[in-house]
Amino acid sequence: MAAPAPKRDDPDGTAIYAVLDAHAPHGQREAALRQLREDAEHGSAFAQLLHGALYFQGPQGAHALLPRDPALADVYLSNAATHGNVFAMAALAELELQQHHVLQANVWAQIEPAPDCGKPLRYAPLPAQFSRSSPGTHG
């Protein structure tokens, strides 16, 4: 009996390992990357996170397969973040800071997934010193 096909929200572990294994044959890594890209396009938050991270790191990353492309990193990481992936949220905050978008970075740093992770994102409460009613704040 054949093993069931992996769900789209749970990419095949062998593809993930192949992409991340710098010693695997290049053709095998490219094929695995194509599979993960397809998973990302079908809504896998983990595959979106992985693609975003690879575009974010570019050739300086230990597992470099993709060029550094902040715009594509933003697309993939944003999709993973809207599915509740907190690692994508943290990467987006870092990406925004690298682009000197301090406000956007702060927004990503303040968002957290809803408790059941099946609901839309919600904002984490701001500390009192940042609320509009606090003395010395702008607003």
Secondary structure, 3 states (H helix, E strand, C coil): CCCCCCCCCCCCHHHHHHHHCCCCCHHHHHHHHHHHHHHHHCCCHHHHHHHHHHHHHHHHCCCCCCCCCHHHHHHHHHHHHHCCCHHHHHHHHHHHHHCCCHHHHHHHHHEECCCCCCCCCEECCCCHHHCCCCCCCCC
